[in-house]
């Protein structure tokens, strides 16, 4: 009888996630954790990715000034997200203002 060589969990995880249909959710979580490296410190300090729906990334923004700034960089952000997280296949970013009650 052949023995199966031990495998690292990190080597098995992508296949397990794909089998469970959780691959995109895992990538979405990684995007939240690595948001600063994608958009830079200034934007990351004033925004946060909330969720992915279909091919749309929903991002919460601190105020309307930063909403305009992020709007200006939208195409570059989509490109960077797709480069770092290709399984998400983002083609649009939807921005929403941070809720007042969450600021308190």
NUZA-845868 format. One record per residue: residue in one letter; x, y, z negated of N, C-alpha, C, CB in turn; residue number from 1. Coordinates in Angstrom, 1 decimal, decimal comma, always signed. Each point is the difference from the previous one (the first is absolute). Glycine has a CB too. Example, Ala and Ser with C-alpha at 12.3 -4.5 7.8 and 13.67 -1.06 7.14 Angstrom:
! residues 2
BARO   aa   n.east   n.north     n.up   ca.east   ca.north    ca.up   c.east   c.north     c.up   cb.east   cb.north    cb.up     i
BARO    A    +13,2      -5,7     -7,8      -0,9       +1,2     +0,0     +0,9      +1,2     +0,0      -1,9       -1,2     -1,2     1
BARO    S     +1,5      +2,3     +1,9      +0,9       +1,1     +0,0     -0,8      +1,1     -0,8      +1,2       -0,6     +2,2     2
END
This chain:
! residues 104
BARO   aa   n.east   n.north     n.up   ca.east   ca.north    ca.up   c.east   c.north     c.up   cb.east   cb.north    cb.up     i
BARO    X     +0,8      -1,2     +0,0      -0,8       +1,2     +0,0     +0,9      +1,2     +0,0      -1,9       -1,2     -1,2     1
BARO    X     +1,6      +2,2     +2,1      +0,7       +1,3     +0,1     -0,4      +0,9     -1,1      +0,3       -0,3     +2,5     2
BARO    X     +0,6      +1,0     -3,0      -0,3       +1,1     -1,0     -0,1      +1,3     +0,7      +1,2       -1,3     -1,8     3
BARO    X     -2,2      +2,1     +1,4      -0,1       +1,3     +0,6     +1,0      +1,0     -0,7      -2,5       -0,4     +0,6     4
BARO    X     +3,2      +1,1     +0,2      +1,0       +0,9     -0,7     -0,8      +1,1     -0,6      +1,8       -0,5     +1,7     5
BARO    X     -1,3      +1,0     -2,8      -0,7       +1,1     -0,8     +0,0      +1,2     +0,9      +0,7       -0,9     -2,2     6
BARO    X     -1,8      +1,6     +2,2      -0,2       +1,3     +0,7     -0,2      +1,1     -0,9      -1,0       -1,3     +2,0     7
BARO    X     +1,4      +2,5     -1,6      -0,2       +1,2     -0,8     -1,4      +0,5     +0,2      +2,4       +0,6     +0,1     8
BARO    X     -3,0      -0,1     -1,2      -1,3       +0,5     +0,1     -0,1      +1,1     +1,0      -0,4       -0,6     -2,4     9
BARO    X     +1,4      +1,5     +2,5      +0,0       +1,1     +0,9     -0,1      -0,5     +1,5      +1,3       +1,3     -1,6    10
BARO    X     -0,8      -2,5     +1,8      +0,0       -0,6     +1,4     -1,4      -0,5     +0,3      +2,4       -0,6     -0,1    11
BARO    X     -3,1      +0,1     -0,9      -1,3       -0,6     +0,2     -1,2      +1,1     -0,1      +0,9       -2,1     -1,0    12
BARO    X     -0,7      +3,2     +0,3      -1,0       +0,9     -0,2     -0,7      +0,6     +1,3      +1,2       +0,6     -2,1    13
BARO    X     -0,4      -0,2     +3,1      -0,7       +0,5     +1,2     -1,0      -1,0     +0,6      +2,0       +1,4     +0,4    14
BARO    X     -1,6      -2,7     -0,3      -0,8       -1,0     +0,6     -1,3      -0,2     -0,9      +2,1       -1,1     +1,1    15
BARO    X     -1,9      +1,1     -2,4      -1,2       -0,2     -0,9     -0,9      +1,1     +0,1      +1,4       -1,3     -1,5    16
BARO    X     -0,9      +2,6     +1,5      -0,9       +1,1     +0,1     -0,7      +0,0     +1,3      +1,6       +1,3     -1,4    17
BARO    X     -1,0      -1,6     +2,5      -0,6       -0,1     +1,3     -1,1      -1,0     +0,0      +2,1       +0,7     +1,1    18
BARO    X     -1,8      -1,9     -1,7      -1,0       -1,1     -0,1     -1,3      +0,4     -0,8      +1,9       -1,6     +0,2    19
BARO    X     -1,7      +2,5     -1,2      -1,1       +0,4     -0,8     -0,6      +1,3     +0,5      +1,1       -1,0     -1,9    20
BARO    X     -0,6      +1,5     +3,0      -0,6       +1,3     +0,6     +0,4      +1,2     -0,8      -1,9       -1,4     +0,9    21
BARO    X     +3,0      +1,3     -1,7      +0,3       +1,2     -0,8     +1,3      +0,7     +0,5      -1,0       -1,3     -1,9    22
BARO    X     +1,5      +1,0     +3,0      +1,2       +0,6     +0,5     -0,1      +1,5     +0,1      +0,4       -2,1     +1,3    23
BARO    X     -1,5      +2,6     -0,7      -0,2       +1,4     +0,1     -0,1      +0,7     -1,3      -1,1       -0,4     +2,2    24
BARO    X     +0,4      -0,2     -3,2      -0,2       +0,6     -1,3     +1,4      +0,1     -0,7      -2,3       -0,9     -0,2    25
BARO    X     +3,1      -0,1     +0,4      +1,4       +0,0     -0,6     +0,8      +1,2     +0,6      -0,1       -2,5     -0,3    26
BARO    X     +0,0      +2,7     +1,6      +0,6       +1,1     +0,7     -0,5      +1,3     -0,5      +0,4       -1,4     +2,0    27
BARO    X     -1,7      +1,5     -2,2      -0,6       +1,2     -0,5     +0,5      +0,4     -1,4      -2,1       -0,5     +1,4    28
BARO    X     +2,3      -0,5     -2,2      +0,6       +0,2     -1,3     +1,4      +0,5     +0,1      -1,5       -1,7     -1,0    29
BARO    X     +2,3      +1,1     +1,9      +1,4       +0,5     +0,2     +0,0      +1,4     +0,5      +0,7       -2,3     +0,5    30
BARO    X     -1,7      +2,7     +0,4      +0,0       +1,4     +0,4     -0,3      +0,9     -1,1      -0,8       -0,8     +2,2    31
BARO    X     +0,0      +0,5     -3,1      -0,3       +0,9     -1,2     +1,3      +0,1     -0,8      -2,4       -0,7     -0,1    32
BARO    X     +3,1      -0,4     -0,1      +1,3       +0,1     -0,8     +1,1      +0,8     +0,7      -0,7       -2,2     -1,0    33
BARO    X     +0,7      +2,1     +2,3      +1,1       +0,6     +0,8     -0,4      +1,3     +0,7      +0,9       -2,3     +0,3    34
BARO    X     -2,0      +2,9     -0,7      -0,6       +1,2     +0,7     +1,1      +1,1     +0,1      -2,3       -0,6     -0,9    35
BARO    X     +3,0      +0,8     -0,2      +1,0       +1,1     +0,0     +1,1      -0,2     +1,1      -0,4       +0,3     -2,5    36
BARO    X     +0,8      -1,6     +2,7      +1,0       -0,2     +1,0     -0,5      +0,2     +1,4      +1,1       -1,6     -1,6    37
BARO    X     -2,4      +1,5     +1,8      -0,6       +0,1     +1,3     -0,3      +1,5     +0,3      -1,1       -2,2     -0,2    38
BARO    X     +0,6      +3,0     -0,7      -0,4       +1,4     +0,2     +0,9      +1,0     -0,5      -2,3       -0,8     +0,0    39
BARO    X     +3,2      +0,4     -0,9      +0,9       +1,0     -0,7     -0,5      +0,4     -1,3      +0,8       +0,8     +2,3    40
BARO    X     +0,0      -0,2     -3,1      -0,3       +0,3     -1,4     -1,1      +1,1     -0,1      +2,3       -0,6     -0,6    41
BARO    X     -2,2      +1,6     +1,4      -0,9       +1,2     +0,0     -1,5      -0,5     +0,2      +1,9       +1,6     +0,8    42
BARO    X     -2,1      -2,3     +0,3      -1,3       -0,5     +0,3     -0,5      -1,1     -1,0      +0,5       +0,5     +2,5    43
BARO    X     +0,4      -1,3     -2,8      -0,3       -1,1     -1,0     -0,5      +0,5     -1,3      +1,6       -1,5     +1,1    44
BARO    X     -1,0      +2,6     -1,6      -0,3       +0,6     -1,2     -1,4      +0,6     +0,0      +2,4       +0,5     -0,4    45
BARO    X     -3,0      -0,2     +1,6      -1,3       +0,6     +0,1     -1,0      -0,8     +0,7      +1,2       +2,1     +0,1    46
BARO    X     -0,9      -3,4     +0,1      -1,0       -0,9     +0,7     +0,3      -1,4     -0,4      -0,1       +1,6     +1,9    47
BARO    X     -0,9      -2,5     -1,6      +0,2       -1,4     -0,3     -0,9      -0,8     +0,9      +0,6       +0,5     -2,4    48
BARO    X     -0,1      -1,6     +3,0      -0,9       -0,8     +0,8     -1,0      -0,8     -0,9      +1,9       -0,2     +1,7    49
BARO    X     -3,1      +0,2     -1,3      -1,0       -0,6     -0,8     -0,3      -1,4     +0,5      -1,0       +2,2     -0,4    50
BARO    X     +0,7      -2,4     +1,7      -0,3       -1,3     +0,6     +0,1      +0,1     +1,5      -1,5       -0,6     -2,0    51
BARO    X     +1,4      -0,6     +2,6      +0,0       -0,2     +1,4     -1,4      -0,6     +0,4      +2,6       -0,3     +0,2    52
BARO    X     -3,3      +0,9     +0,7      -1,2       -0,5     +0,5     +0,1      -0,1     +1,5      -1,4       +1,0     -1,9    53
BARO    X     +1,4      -2,3     +2,4      +0,3       -0,2     +1,4     +1,4      +0,5     +0,3      -2,5       +0,2     +0,6    54
BARO    X     +2,5      +0,7     +0,3      +1,3       +0,6     +0,4     +0,2      +1,4     -0,5      -0,1       -1,4     +2,1    55
BARO    X     -0,7      +1,8     -3,1      +0,1       +1,3     -0,6     +0,5      +0,0     -1,4      -1,9       +0,7     +1,4    56
BARO    X     +2,9      +0,1     -1,6      +0,6       +0,2     -1,3     -0,7      +1,2     -0,7      +2,2       -1,0     +0,7    57
BARO    X     -2,8      +0,8     -1,8      -0,6       +1,1     -0,8     +1,0      +0,5     -1,0      -2,3       -1,0     +0,3    58
BARO    X     +2,5      +2,3     -0,3      +1,0       +0,6     -0,8     -0,7      +1,1     -0,8      +1,9       -0,5     +1,6    59
BARO    X     -1,6      +0,5     -2,9      -0,6       +1,1     -0,9     +1,1      +1,1     -0,1      -1,4       -1,7     -1,3    60
BARO    X     +1,0      +2,9     +1,4      +0,9       +1,2     +0,0     -0,4      +0,9     -1,1      +0,4       -0,2     +2,5    61
BARO    X     +0,6      +0,8     -3,1      -0,2       +0,9     -1,1     -0,8      +1,2     +0,2      +2,2       -0,8     -0,7    62
BARO    X     -2,0      +1,5     +1,9      -0,8       +1,2     +0,3     +0,0      +0,3     +1,5      +0,7       +1,0     -2,2    63
BARO    X     -1,4      +0,0     +2,6      -0,2       +0,2     +1,4     +1,2      +0,5     +0,7      -2,3       +0,6     -0,5    64
BARO    X     +3,2      +0,1     -0,2      +1,3       +0,4     +0,6     +0,8      -1,2     +0,4      +0,0       +2,0     -1,4    65
BARO    X     +0,1      -3,0     +0,5      +0,7       -1,2     +0,4     -0,7      -0,9     +1,0      +1,0       +0,1     -2,3    66
BARO    X     -2,3      +0,0     +2,3      -0,8       -0,7     +1,0     +0,4      +0,5     +1,4      -1,9       -0,4     -1,7    67
BARO    X     +2,0      +1,7     +1,8      +0,5       +0,5     +1,3     +1,4      -0,4     +0,4      -1,5       +2,0     -0,4    68
BARO    X     +2,4      -2,0     -0,6      +1,4       -0,4     +0,2     +0,0      -1,4     +0,5      +0,8       +1,6     -1,8    69
BARO    X     -1,5      -2,5     +1,1      +0,0       -1,4     +0,4     -0,6      -0,2     +1,3      -0,1       -0,7     -2,4    70
BARO    X     -0,9      +1,4     +2,7      -0,7       +0,0     +1,3     +1,1      +0,3     +1,1      -2,2       +0,7     -1,0    71
BARO    X     +3,0      +0,3     +0,8      +1,1       +0,3     +0,9     +0,9      -1,1     +0,3      -0,2       +2,4     -0,8    72
BARO    X     +0,5      -3,2     -0,3      +1,0       -1,1     +0,1     -0,7      -1,4     +0,3      +1,5       +1,3     -1,5    73
BARO    X     -2,8      -1,3     +1,8      -0,8       -1,2     +0,1     +0,6      -1,0     +0,9      -2,0       +1,3     -0,4    74
BARO    X     +2,4      -0,9     +1,6      +0,5       -1,0     +1,0     +1,3      -0,6     -0,4      -1,1       +1,3     +1,8    75
BARO    X     +2,0      -0,5     -2,4      +1,2       -0,5     -0,6     -0,2      -1,0     -1,1      +1,1       +2,1     +0,7    76
BARO    X     -2,0      -1,8     -1,6      -0,4       -0,9     -1,1     -0,5      -1,4     +0,5      -0,5       +2,0     -1,4    77
BARO    X     -0,4      -1,9     +2,4      -0,5       -1,2     +0,6     +1,1      -0,9     +0,6      -2,2       +1,2     +0,5    78
BARO    X     +3,1      -0,5     +0,2      +1,2       -0,7     +0,6     +0,8      -0,7     -1,1      +0,0       +1,7     +1,9    79
BARO    X     +0,3      -1,0     -2,9      +0,8       -0,5     -1,1     -0,7      -1,2     -0,7      +1,1       +2,3     -0,3    80
BARO    X     -2,3      -2,1     +0,0      -0,8       -1,1     -0,7     +0,0      -1,2     +0,9      -1,5       +1,6     -1,1    81
BARO    X     +1,3      -1,5     +2,4      +0,0       -1,2     +0,9     +1,4      -0,6     +0,1      -2,0       +1,0     +1,2    82
BARO    X     +3,0      -0,2     -1,3      +1,3       -0,5     +0,1     +0,4      -0,9     -1,2      +0,7       +2,0     +1,4    83
BARO    X     -1,1      -1,4     -2,6      +0,3       -0,7     -1,3     -1,0      -1,1     -0,3      +1,1       +2,1     -0,8    84
BARO    X     -2,3      -1,9     +1,2      -1,1       -1,0     -0,4     -0,8      -0,3     +1,3      -0,1       +1,0     -2,3    85
BARO    X     +0,7      -1,7     +3,2      -0,6       -0,3     +1,3     -1,3      -0,8     -0,1      +2,3       +0,1     +1,0    86
BARO    X     -2,5      -0,9     -2,0      -1,2       -0,8     -0,2     -1,2      +0,8     -0,2      +1,4       -1,8     -0,9    87
BARO    X     -1,2      +3,0     +0,5      -1,2       +0,9     -0,3     -0,6      +0,6     +1,3      +1,0       +0,5     -2,2    88
BARO    X     -0,2      -0,3     +3,2      -0,5       +0,4     +1,3     -0,8      +1,3     -0,1      +0,0       -2,3     +0,8    89
BARO    X     +0,5      +3,3     -1,5      -0,7       +1,3     -0,2     +0,0      +0,8     +1,3      +0,7       +0,0     -2,5    90
BARO    X     -1,8      +0,6     +2,8      +0,0       +0,9     +1,2     -0,7      +1,3     -0,4      -0,1       -1,9     +1,5    91
BARO    X     -0,3      +2,0     -2,8      -0,6       +1,3     -0,4     +0,2      +0,2     -1,5      -1,7       -0,2     +1,8    92
BARO    X     +1,8      +1,4     -2,2      +0,1       +0,4     -1,4     -1,2      +0,9     -0,3      +2,5       -0,2     -0,1    93
BARO    X     -3,3      -0,2     -0,9      -1,1       +0,9     -0,5     +0,4      +0,6     -1,3      -1,7       -1,5     +1,2    94
BARO    X     +1,6      +2,8     -1,3      +0,3       +0,7     -1,2     -1,2      +0,4     -0,8      +2,1       +0,8     +1,1    95
BARO    X     -2,0      -0,9     -2,4      -1,0       +0,5     -0,9     +0,6      +0,7     -1,2      -1,6       -1,8     +0,7    96
BARO    X     +0,9      +2,9     -1,1      +0,5       +0,7     -1,2     -0,2      -0,8     -1,3      -0,6       +2,2     +1,2    97
BARO    X     +1,6      -2,0     -2,0      +0,0       -0,6     -1,3     -1,2      +0,5     -0,8      +2,5       -0,2     +0,0    98
BARO    X     -3,2      -0,7     -0,7      -1,2       +0,4     -0,8     +0,4      +0,8     -1,2      -1,1       -2,1     +0,8    99
BARO    X     +0,3      +3,1     -1,0      +0,3       +0,9     -1,2     +0,1      -0,8     -1,3      -1,2       +1,9     +1,2   100
BARO    X     +0,3      -2,8     -1,4      +0,0       -0,7     -1,3     +1,2      -0,8     -0,3      -2,5       +0,0     +0,2   101
BARO    X     +3,2      -0,5     +0,9      +1,1       -0,8     -0,1     +1,3      +0,8     -0,4      -1,0       -1,6     +1,7   102
BARO    X     +0,9      +2,9     -1,5      +1,2       +0,9     -0,3     +0,1      +0,2     -1,5      -0,3       +1,1     +2,3   103
BARO    X     -0,8      -1,2     -3,0      +0,0       +0,4     -1,4     +0,7      -1,1     -0,9      -2,1       +1,3     +0,4   104
END
